[in-house]
Amino acid sequence: MTATLRSLSGIKPTGTPHLGNYLGMIRPAIKLQEIHETFYFIADYHALTTLREAPLLQEYTYDLTATFAALGMDFNHHTFYRQSDVPEVTELTWILSCVTGKGLLDRAHAFKDASTKGQEVNMGLYNYPVLMAADILLYDTNFVPVGKDQQQHLEMTRDMAIRFNNTFGDALVVPEALIEDKMATIPGLDGQKMSKSYNNIIPLFAPEKTLRKAVMKMQTDSKTVEEPKDPDTCGVFALFRCFANEGEQAALAERYRIGGMGYGELKQLCFEHMNAELAAARERYDTLRANPEQLEGILEAGRDKAKRVAREVLARVRNRVGLYQ
């Protein structure tokens, strides 16, 4: 078992990275490198539950690799890899599925939501929690950063690991959740949660003019310039808060409450803070994205590092269940 505090997280390559991805997962993930050994992966197996266009899977994978590189991922001291480059995860998925009850999977939020809405439920979607557990357990992960809405996934992973260890003997590290209590819902252009499925995203590395135009499109209420406004119910302020320090947030909130400031000026301030943080990374991203060979090299190096850990853990699991090498 590893003595290093290791955290792991994955992101699906199902579209162009947007501000919701950045604020909800990528920026905290980059920050976490300061205190943990981190394993981050592009969840392309998971993407297959919905993505049906093979060329797009490759493009989205490179988009994410360039994004992490542009934002400061330390590939030398941490591990960044493509999920499907480590096929040991599929073997562990099968082994875990043999000790996982159907009742547990029936309670998974994604499956229940799709069933309630009458959507197609393929076996990939149904077994999604088992593959997710294998993603985590294959790397002796100590911590998994999750928002409160994702906590069930980690609890199911813990259930599977404990069940396996109780059945066959200790072989799997039982991970703990790093709950992101302060993780706010990132508003999209229409005020709902920013999501590709709502078609309300702001692309992370959109050109400066496009970024400004998108921010200016954000929906607000109809209050006039003179009227006081409520920062706590405004999507523009919610986005501004993600890029401003506490003093700047307090000062703008006060201007909201006393009135005399229009939404056009508020959106401009939001854009300026956002662009100040993203401009240099956007330039790096554009350079990296134009060099797929460099991106593939990053993924290959991460694959080799991830495989060394995965093979060790899987050998331990195989030995416990009687699948000797």
Buried (B, 14 or more C-beta within 10 A) or exposed (E): EBEEEBBBBBBBBBBBBBBBBBBBBBBBBBEBBEEBBBBBBBBBBBBBBEBEEEEBBBBBBBBBBBBBBBBEBEBEEBBBBBBBBBEBBEBBBEBBBEBBEEEBBEEBEBBEEBEEEEEEBEEBBBBBBBBBBBBBBBBBBBBBBBBEEBBBBBBBBBBBBEBBBEEBEEBBBBBEBBBBEEBEBBBBBBBEBBBBEEEBBBBBBBEEEEBBEBBBEBBBEEBEEEEEBEBEEBBBBBBBBBBBEEEBBEEBBEBBEEBEBBBEEBBBBBBEBBBEBBEEBBEBBEEBBEEBEBBBEBBEBBBEBBBEBBEBBBBBBBBBBEEEE
